[in-house]
Amino acid sequence: MLPGWQVFGLVWFGQLVSLIGSGLTRFALGIWIFQQTGAATQLGLVLLCAYLPGILISPWAGVVADRRSRRWVMILSDSAAALATGCVVGLLIFDRLEVWHLYLTASVSSIAEAFQWPAYVATTTLLLPKQHFGRASGLTNINMAAAQLVAPVLGGLLLVTIQLTGVLLLDFATFLVAVSILLVIRFPKVKSSVSGQAIIDSFISKVAYGWQYIAARPGLLSMQILIAFGNLGVGTIQVLFIPLLLSFSSVTIVGTVISLGGSGMLLGGLVMSVWGGPRRLINGVYGAQLMQAVCLLVAGIAPSVNLITAATFFYFFSLPILMGCSQAIWQKKVPSGTQGRVFAVRRLIAWSTLPLGYFLAGILADRVFEPLLNLNGPLAASLGALLGVGPGRGIGLMLVAMGLSGILVTFAAYQYSHLRRVEDELPDRIV
């Protein structure tokens, strides 16, 4: 068997290629949906389908990751996602693709990712020693940064040259690369947790174990609640970013700004992979969460490409630091044999607000905030004097409100001693 870092590197490369392909599809379909419908609500509903099924099934997926071959869980998950992409290609070729079809295929991909993620993250702790968890998290986040950096610019170019069908076929090919790598490597066997085995005999109790583990540790639970609040902003941005920029710029500028944001994520991932996070990792969580809130506030202030680009860059820069520091804490504290179950419930808590963001963002923007800052809107003479009026300014008002709320929540979370001292209160894992 190859040494741990070599196996990790091969899997990392396969996921890098796959994520870039998925990023191309997300960007291309996002533009297609908004051009077809002209409403943020439809884009939000597709994103809702892309996350909600996976969030709901993630505790069961975590049980599977603990009880079955994690390599085969990843292989089958990637294969299911590739099949969903293939269905979209077929509908496009026969000129039958409609927005509601994307609800179904996005749901399948969401469920596939729910199984793939805990298997991938839990396997990392078997391949590498704990002092490298922060660096490994940084490298993992570089994958997402690369997709964020490359996909929008490349997606905009490919949409013109090979059309949406070609983009989807390219995404399908990247899934094949990831699966091929997984087929030729081997993972270490999972060491079962004795305490876990003594507690869980039925499938339902295995699922419940992940929640019981987290609920008994208030520091870990409160960290996920804080991250869940931040993810409400992530969901809002994913729905409203394209409509916000298209309200005063072009598709080319949208792709450029997203790519520059991706460069911030890439830099953040590189920093995290070299640095490994602060000595007290929880301080990295607090700092990154605060930076994200400030960036939301800045992005909503004015319809300025430069201002939004800077806010996007630093928002994405903070993501690998937030995710890397948080993930390293969990990997140090949770035994390897139970990480699939615990990490799946951890993901369920953190991502529970994403569907809410996806569902409400478009509706609130289209029906509440945009009318407030129309030329003759109720707030045009007051807040409109500060934020501007017209298309996109209601979205700006939403971002300002979320940024201010995020700052207050982060400062409040710092006052909670169980969260502030989470690394001191919990011992490092033994197995």
ZIKA-V120673 format. One record per helix or strand. SS is the DSSP state (helix for helix, strand for strand). FROM is the first residue (numbers start at 0). TO is the last residue. If there is no record, write none. Layout:
BEGIN
SS;FROM;TO
SS;FROM;TO
END
This chain:
BEGIN
helix;3;36
helix;39;66
helix;69;92
helix;98;126
helix;129;160
helix;162;183
helix;193;198
helix;202;214
helix;217;245
helix;250;274
helix;280;298
helix;304;332
helix;335;350
helix;353;371
helix;383;386
helix;392;413
helix;416;419
helix;421;424
END
